[in-house]
Amino acid sequence: MNPVSPSSGDRPLLPGLPAADHGRGERILHVDDEPTVTTALQRLLARIGYRVESFNCPRTASERFRAAPHEFDLVLTDLMMPGLTGLDIASLVQALRPELPVVLLSAYGEHQDSPALRAVGIHVVIAKPASIAVVAAALRRSLDRPAPPA
């Protein structure tokens, strides 16, 4: 991937958000059953330099990922959704691209450090509701983290 500069010079694209936390053109698959969440996050993440495909239906998102798993650099998913959960999405990612970072959004704090999360490749959990600064920092950390050994 050829990184895209997050801004002109060192000026951040979103005031108040460090330029280092901006995207560099990475592609994110975003899954959340709440349309207001997907719409808002898609707009904000695009504004800070990410290319985002958002889905409100986890089954549709899974089909999209299955069809082209190498088109994404990170998966950002809600935990509790009808039909499939964020753990189901993470399991699919783990099966097809185990090196791909998965970031989980959750309103359920008890899942923050669960062995079940680590087993499906989730190492970052963002508690809902979260500011764009928290989300951006978590995405950047996940994307910049070295890939696990094969």
C-alpha positions as CSV (number, residue, x, y, z in Angstrom):
1,M,0.0,0.0,0.0
2,N,1.2,3.4,-0.8
3,P,0.4,5.7,2.2
4,V,-1.4,8.9,1.5
5,S,-0.3,12.0,3.5
6,P,-3.0,12.7,6.1
7,S,-2.8,16.4,5.5
8,S,-1.1,19.2,3.8
9,G,2.1,19.8,5.8
10,D,1.7,18.9,9.5
11,R,-1.7,20.6,9.8
12,P,-4.3,18.0,11.0
13,L,-7.4,17.5,8.8
14,L,-9.6,17.7,11.9
15,P,-8.7,20.4,14.3
16,G,-7.9,19.2,17.8
17,L,-6.9,15.7,16.5
18,P,-3.2,15.1,16.3
19,A,-2.0,14.7,12.7
20,A,-0.3,11.4,13.8
21,D,-3.7,9.9,14.5
22,H,-5.1,10.6,11.1
23,G,-5.5,8.0,8.4
24,R,-3.2,7.5,5.5
25,G,-5.7,6.2,3.0
26,E,-6.2,2.9,4.7
27,R,-9.3,1.0,3.9
28,I,-11.7,0.2,6.7
29,L,-14.7,-2.2,6.8
30,H,-17.1,-0.7,9.4
31,V,-20.0,-2.7,10.7
32,D,-22.7,-1.4,13.1
33,D,-26.4,-2.1,13.1
34,E,-27.2,1.6,14.0
35,P,-27.4,3.7,10.8
36,T,-26.6,6.9,12.8
37,V,-23.4,5.4,14.0
38,T,-22.2,4.2,10.6
39,T,-23.2,7.5,8.9
40,A,-21.4,9.6,11.5
41,L,-18.3,7.4,11.7
42,Q,-18.0,7.0,8.0
43,R,-18.0,10.8,7.5
44,L,-15.6,11.5,10.3
45,L,-13.2,8.7,9.4
46,A,-13.2,9.8,5.7
47,R,-12.5,13.4,6.9
48,I,-9.4,12.3,8.7
49,G,-8.0,10.3,5.9
50,Y,-9.5,6.8,5.8
51,R,-11.5,5.1,3.1
52,V,-14.5,3.5,4.8
53,E,-17.1,1.0,3.7
54,S,-19.9,0.9,6.3
55,F,-22.5,-1.7,6.7
56,N,-25.6,-1.9,8.9
57,C,-26.2,-5.5,8.2
58,P,-23.4,-7.8,9.6
59,R,-24.3,-10.6,7.1
60,T,-23.9,-8.2,4.1
61,A,-20.6,-7.0,5.6
62,S,-19.4,-10.6,6.0
63,E,-20.3,-11.3,2.4
64,R,-18.4,-8.2,1.2
65,F,-15.3,-9.2,3.3
66,R,-15.5,-12.9,2.1
67,A,-15.6,-11.7,-1.6
68,A,-12.5,-9.5,-1.3
69,P,-10.7,-9.9,2.1
70,H,-7.5,-8.2,0.8
71,E,-9.3,-4.9,0.0
72,F,-9.3,-3.9,3.7
73,D,-6.6,-2.8,6.1
74,L,-8.7,-3.0,9.2
75,V,-12.2,-4.1,10.4
76,L,-14.1,-1.9,12.9
77,T,-17.1,-3.7,14.3
78,D,-19.8,-3.3,16.9
79,L,-20.2,-6.2,19.3
80,M,-23.9,-6.7,19.7
81,M,-25.8,-6.8,16.4
82,P,-28.7,-8.9,15.2
83,G,-27.8,-12.0,13.2
84,L,-24.1,-11.9,13.7
85,T,-22.0,-10.4,16.5
86,G,-18.7,-8.6,16.3
87,L,-17.1,-11.8,17.5
88,D,-18.6,-13.6,14.5
89,I,-17.2,-10.9,12.2
90,A,-13.8,-11.2,13.9
91,S,-13.8,-15.0,13.6
92,L,-14.4,-14.6,9.8
93,V,-11.5,-12.1,9.6
94,Q,-9.3,-14.5,11.6
95,A,-10.1,-17.4,9.3
96,L,-9.4,-15.4,6.1
97,R,-6.8,-12.8,7.1
98,P,-5.4,-13.5,10.6
99,E,-3.0,-10.6,10.4
100,L,-5.7,-8.1,9.8
101,P,-6.5,-5.8,12.8
102,V,-10.0,-5.9,14.2
103,V,-11.2,-3.2,16.5
104,L,-14.3,-3.8,18.5
105,L,-16.8,-1.1,19.6
106,S,-18.7,-2.2,22.6
107,A,-21.1,-0.7,25.1
108,Y,-20.5,-3.7,27.3
109,G,-17.4,-3.0,29.4
110,E,-17.2,-6.6,30.8
111,H,-15.8,-7.8,27.4
112,Q,-12.8,-5.4,27.5
113,D,-10.2,-8.1,28.2
114,S,-11.8,-11.3,27.4
115,P,-9.9,-14.4,26.3
116,A,-12.7,-14.9,23.8
117,L,-11.8,-11.6,22.2
118,R,-8.1,-12.4,22.0
119,A,-8.9,-15.9,20.5
120,V,-10.6,-14.2,17.5
121,G,-7.8,-11.6,17.0
122,I,-9.4,-8.7,18.8
123,H,-6.8,-6.8,20.9
124,V,-8.4,-3.3,20.9
125,V,-11.8,-2.6,22.4
126,I,-13.3,0.9,22.3
127,A,-16.0,1.6,24.9
128,K,-19.2,3.2,23.5
129,P,-19.8,6.1,23.3
130,A,-16.4,7.2,22.2
131,S,-15.0,10.5,20.8
132,I,-13.5,10.6,17.4
133,A,-10.1,11.3,19.1
134,V,-10.4,8.0,21.0
135,V,-11.5,6.1,17.9
136,A,-8.7,7.7,15.7
137,A,-6.0,6.9,18.3
138,A,-7.2,3.2,18.6
139,L,-7.3,2.8,14.8
140,R,-3.8,4.3,14.3
141,R,-2.4,2.1,17.1
142,S,-3.9,-1.0,15.5
143,L,-2.8,-0.2,12.0
144,D,0.8,0.7,13.1
145,R,1.2,-2.4,15.3
146,P,3.5,-5.0,13.8
147,A,1.8,-7.9,12.1
148,P,1.9,-11.2,14.1
149,P,4.5,-13.7,12.9
150,A,3.1,-16.2,10.4
